Structure formats: C-alpha cells, structure tokens
Amino acid sequence: MLELYHFESCPYCAKVRRKFEELDLSYVSHPSPLGSKKREFLAQLTDEIQFPLLIDTDRNVVMIESEDICKYLEKNYGK
C-alpha cells in the first residue's frame, strides 16, 4: 500500500500527486496541514518533518524529497 503525507499548498507535494495521477496509482492520502497530529507521527519516522513523505508498506520504504519519490514510483510502479 502506498501512503502519501502532504499538504495542499506545497508545490513539491503537488508534483508527487501529479505523478500518482500520471501512473494511475491508488494511494492513501494523508493531508497534514500545520498543527495536524499526523505531523507528530511523522516526527517518529524521520529526523525532520518534511513533505511530501511517501510510505510504501509493501516494500518497507519511507522516503522524502519529491524528485526521489517520483523516480521511485516510476521505477517500481510505472508501466
């Protein structure tokens, strides 16, 4: 399962959401605006809270950086 932690006004998050659409991938969306309790959860996964954050539960992958996430999705889920 693919999970994406993001927030609407972030251009880097929008880039990753567009990649999901381009590849026609389903994912669980976790909007994480400022003040969200989800941000506390993310602090436990990474050294710093940064968006977007992708979790691929099938492959035990947690990653940040929009460009890295897009490359990962293309490589592992592209057609």
WOPE-V499245 format. One record per backbone hydrogen bond with DSSP energy under -1.0 kcal/mol. NH is the residue of the N-H (numbers start at 0). CO is the residue of the C=O. If there is no record, write none. Layout:
nh:NH co:CO
nh:NH co:CO
//
This chain:
nh:2 co:54
nh:3 co:27
nh:4 co:52
nh:5 co:29
nh:9 co:6
nh:13 co:9
nh:14 co:10
nh:15 co:11
nh:16 co:12
nh:17 co:13
nh:18 co:14
nh:19 co:15
nh:20 co:16
nh:21 co:17
nh:22 co:18
nh:23 co:20
nh:24 co:19
nh:27 co:1
nh:29 co:3
nh:31 co:5
nh:35 co:32
nh:38 co:35
nh:40 co:36
nh:41 co:37
nh:42 co:38
nh:43 co:40
nh:44 co:41
nh:45 co:41
nh:52 co:4
nh:53 co:62
nh:54 co:2
nh:55 co:60
nh:56 co:0
nh:60 co:55
nh:62 co:53
nh:68 co:64
nh:69 co:65
nh:70 co:66
nh:71 co:67
nh:72 co:68
nh:73 co:69
nh:74 co:70
nh:75 co:71
nh:76 co:72
nh:77 co:73
//
